[in-house]
Amino acid sequence: MSSFFEQVDAPERVSKDASANSLWCEKFRPSTLDGYIGNLDLKKKMESCLKSNDIGHLLFYGNAGTGKTTLAKLIVKNIDCDYLYINASDETGVDNVRTKIRGFASSVGFKDLKIVILDECDYLSPNAQAALRNMMETYSQHTRFILTCNYHEKMIEPIVSRCQAFAITPPNKKDVAVHLTNILGKENVKFDPKTVAFLVNSFYPDIRKIINTAQQSSNAGELKIDQGSIIESDSKLKLVELLKSTMDKKLCFKEVRQLMADTKVRQFDEYYQYLYSTIDDWAVGHVANCILILAEAQYQDSFVVDKEIGFSACMIKVIQEIKKQIV
């Protein structure tokens, strides 16, 4: 993103800039619903909105890298509107949000409809969210809001109730692999299908990370990956490798706890999801019991202040379960 916010009058100009971008995740960001993979039901709903050239306030939420911002930008490119893009993680204060949005919404535009994309809006402070709620009401006649966030529960209820909320779910691994191979083909990069499978399995559901890692690993027209270094650099992959290891319970938990301390993770939603998606690899013979452990821990996670303690307790139970046969 070249600037803190951008107002674009012509969708064609956006597409041209995107195609010239050297970053694959931007260069191959879809500009139409046909190119957007996954979320078929949501695509149908958005298609009807584009045909009518009108939308309500929208809230897209889900994991990082699964297409929330892509869908928001795709909508404004295919609807007759002026739009403003704001990344809320850059500016969380009430004054900046109020000033920028009010200035845009209250000014005379070139189109009948204005759209504000507020990306990563769960970073906004409660006061900024309250100001946003008021502006959604004040300028609703000609201005619509598209909000994206990872955790919609961090948004105040008055904002959520004013939006049509949609969970953005990642496309399945096969579709992601096909999408990546298409990109590699367009970039004339040779690849081994096993390497593509490793990338997808390692970083799914973060499509953006899969594409970025593929680009970084494509040298001299060939995709080459050091699997060991990728596992070492990604804490979720490293965690699974530790659970799959033959080390005893005490050492395994010590290594897991050190890993969490080194990565300084404070939110563990992605870890629970990744552990569940890979459970057949690391919990052989103990899958059912480990699913129960993860489910209980994930439920308790939403009620505690220090989530690291809860995740550590979960790891103790998991390690005790999967290491039962190790003397």
HELIX and SHEET records of a PDB file:
HELIX    1   1 PRO A   11  SER A   19  1                                   9    
HELIX    2   2 TRP A   24  LYS A   27  1                                   4    
HELIX    3   3 LEU A   33  GLY A   35  5                                   3    
HELIX    4   4 LEU A   40  SER A   52  1                                  13    
HELIX    5   5 LYS A   68  LYS A   77  1                                  10    
HELIX    6   6 VAL A   94  SER A  106  1                                  13    
HELIX    7   7 CYS A  121  TYR A  123  5                                   3    
HELIX    8   8 PRO A  126  THR A  138  1                                  13    
HELIX    9   9 HIS A  152  LYS A  154  5                                   3    
HELIX   10  10 GLU A  157  SER A  161  1                                   5    
HELIX   11  11 LYS A  173  LYS A  186  1                                  14    
HELIX   12  12 PRO A  193  PHE A  203  1                                  11    
HELIX   13  13 ILE A  207  GLN A  216  1                                  10    
HELIX   14  14 GLN A  227  SER A  233  1                                   7    
HELIX   15  15 SER A  235  LYS A  244  1                                  10    
HELIX   16  16 LYS A  249  THR A  263  1                                  15    
HELIX   17  17 ASP A  269  SER A  277  1                                   9    
HELIX   18  18 ILE A  279  TRP A  282  1                                   4    
HELIX   19  19 VAL A  287  ASP A  301  1                                  15    
HELIX   20  20 LYS A  307  ILE A  322  1                                  16    
SHEET    1   A 6 PHE A   5  VAL A   8  0                                        
SHEET    2   A 6 ASP A  82  ASN A  87 -1                                        
SHEET    3   A 6 LYS A 114  ASP A 119  1                                        
SHEET    4   A 6 THR A 143  CYS A 149  1                                        
SHEET    5   A 6 LEU A  58  TYR A  61  1                                        
SHEET    6   A 6 GLN A 164  ALA A 167  1                                        
SHEET    1   B 2 SER A 218  ASN A 219  0                                        
SHEET    2   B 2 GLU A 222  LEU A 223 -1                                        
END                                                                             
